[in-house]
């Protein structure tokens, strides 16, 4: 994906993991907190109609696609915060060529845990 305009990278996304920060004494459940590891500039990425149709089994309302400069640190083991919303990294379409971009699929996290 070489033809993505650099000026469209106008948002910051934080990638990290959820770490246990204690437990709720009333319920005994673990309390987790997002711990950011790194952040990068990103831009929105939209699919063509044929790409959208081929994504069967996913709901467009919970997925967000972003384009970022190629970064090997971005994996499906991470979570992300974009515009104050927590997401899980569901997939990374990588392009490791010089000056390349990756498309990252984010899935909205419902609550913590």
Order of alpha helices (4+ residues) and beta strands (2+ residues): beta-beta-alpha-beta-beta-beta-beta
